[in-house]
């Protein structure tokens, strides 16, 4: 006989009970073990099974093992924490390994308000754009709306995205880069692409933008795409044009959901901003931003918050971020170093004055001057390297290097540039002078030691950013001598991305109880891609960045969401003796800082670098005492005027942008309540901590408290549990944090932490299977007296399944589960949820004699069938109606045309049944 099973039905197959899942075709069953996870699901054809697949019931056995009050409460907590398919409107809440801040939920609600989510998230550096995009992705996956996705990002961010998706959202994605693609493709059939075989991918933009790959990707691209650093895809540079062609092709599919992330969306460039907005909605390119109706349309797709917006006013997220203290540290050059810099500058200016044969020759002379002077100002070691190197034929790559821009496929951003100047006696003399200075005391390095000494005494852990590889190695060696008791390492572009991560990770002390200070010397290969906030709390700009965006990115490595220190320091070093430092401060950094103070954001340099170069050259010449007539002859004064105008325009445009597009419409009270309701049902971090504390004690290995941390000695657990935990890399002593941000070497103890999940699953299995961990005594029935009740009360622990039907263009069926507690007196439910939990958690006032306990338990079991068709049935149906109202409320607020109907699968599973009686009994 053929039995048709609907999703949510219980079946018995292969000697165990399963829950039927939605099936891809008739005649095929997709089954998930009743007490297992999604990864344990199987697909089978009933006709091929040796034993028939039969309907099943999950009844409370008549001979269920008894338990005591403390263990019954522990079982209820474990049951709640094992469930991963919540029935509420926020289905992702059960899957997160962190607690999102309220403001981070705003983009999620904005996405849910759109039929096809397309957002530009333009929050400041360090606010958590990765988290905000991941929340949207995880929610849509858990709603069954996304079954494949790609994250497109610059190559240096690929591994960070893979790690964040796994650690925070439980999503295993595959990295697709120039280094991994061929390896992935070798295992595939000819007709299959990487994106067919791997539904979850993080893709290097620079790898995929090439024309041949771009076309193949466009055909196989999933219908959900996240684009990080989206502003780098809309410029006039050749590489940016290729990226834009890729993204605009993807955006032409009106059903493709796209989340664009950038910290610099506007930056005073209306044309680039319009191109960026065209990826969200083509009509936005011709929008009149002065028109309130257009701005209202855009506000549905665009969210932009500064940190100051979140630490004041309605959001009050002050502790989400550290306080930021910035200082300047001027230093004097020694006579020898000053003479060398001035000699080098005079030599360069002499070449510039002779470069009058054409515009290109003059521009190359300007670039060569600026590049060389950057190296000279950085360190004698960098100057020596630059002077001895011959510039390659690709002279056009010099300009992006000068202004701290990564070229498209270049990984080592810190190699000293070569010089295009002809070899002559003056150049050879400069090389010889640089070589002599390399072995002498360095006044700049001495100044760095002076700046770091008081910070180290205060317990700081600094990152020292240098521009060039040779400088970084020189500084590392000097700091090791100056601070022999501090761990000092250097990370530069000579290391692969994996080696950089490993070197940073290795700086964490093996013994976390031991106070160890560390100094990391880094080039700008670390200014993006690796977050440093867990190990470091101070940034020192040893070399000035010539790009305000890069300057902000350096500080954003430590000054960001998740920084455990309450105070982050930034120190900017410069020499008033140096013409090059003075020019950069005057032309670039001071102006950018004025705009930042006025608007709250950092504005990058204009795309057209000619005026910047002219203004820098003019400033250096004037500081060196070159007659003003020469700057006029070279028309450098024009560049200074243009730069002044560009900065004014950038400031004004940024001010207008902030006024136009500030996301002020959504308030915390619109965001928080629904999420809090989900968290209460599923278990908060505080609930997880109480459970793990109780479970570890029950296993005979109580948690050890150390200041703000908890230590779980998992090596002392039962061998079966140890093996399970070892599969999650939890061995020895596990360090747990109870509040965010979690210190280095710890993880926040949440419901999804492997220790929580493994203990919860083990306890539930121990209650359902008498053979599993039989020594724990975790039974499913019990009876005890308590002061919490005045008459006999039965508390039922239920596992309730629901069918969620999403009525939209494509109807979807989802299965959800909740753990529920209901307290019943007679035939009436007197408490549910947290109120029933309080009754179950109330301590027993005495131990009942076994005969009395068994009598009360038998009476409760005898009455259970009547309760299931009476008050429990009514409760479950009412809960389905509540859930339907919750979904409707959120979708109405979202303006969504779809609706959700919720149907309870009856009867619910009775996991436990406990009789509570007045204390005097």
Secondary structure, 3 states (H helix, E strand, C coil): CCCCCCCCCEEEECCEEEEEECCCCCCCEEEEECCCCHHHCEEECHHHCCCCCEECCCCCCCCCCECCHHHHHHHHHHHHHHCCCCCCCCHHHHHCCCCCCHHHHHHHHHHHCCCCCEEEECCCCCCCHHHHHHHHHHHHHHCCCCCCEEEEECHHHHHHHHHHHHHHHCCCCEEECCCCHHHHHHCCCCCCCHHHHCCEEEEEHHHHCCHHHHHHHHHHCCCEEEECCHHHHCCCCHHHHHHHHHHHHHHCCCCCEEEEECCCCCCCCHHHHHHHHHCCCHHHHHCCCCCHHHHHHHHCCEECCCHHHHCCCCCCCHHHCCEEEEEEEECCCCHHHHHHHHHHHHHHHHHHHHCCCCHHHHHHHHHHHHHHHHHHHHCHHHHHHHHHCECCCCCCHHHHHHCCCCCCCCCCCCCCCCECCCCCHHHHHHHHHHHHHHCCCCHHHHHHHHHHHHHHHCCCCEEEECCCHHHHHHHHHHHHHHCCCCEEEEECCCCCHHHHHHHHHCCCCCCCCCCCCEEEEECHHHCCCCCCCCCCCEEEECCCCCCHHHHHHHHHCCCCCCCCCCEEEEEEEECCCCHHHHHHHHHHHHHHHHHHHHHCCCCCCCCCCHHHHHHHHHHHHHHCCCCHHHHHHCCHHHHHHHHHHHHHHHHHHHHHHHHHHCCCCCCHHHHHHHHHHHHHHHCCHHHHHHHHHHHHHHCCCCCEEECCEEEEEHHHCCHHHHHHHHCCCCCCEEEEECCCCCCCCCEECCCCCHHHHHHHHHHHHHHHCCCCCHHHCCCCEEEEEECCCCCCEEEEEEEEEEEEEEECCCCEEEEEEEEEEEEEECCEEEEECHHHHHHHHCCECCCCCHHHHHHHHHHHHHHHHHHHHCHHHHHHHHHHHHHHHHHHHHHHHHCCCCEEEEEEEEEEEEEEEEEEEECCC
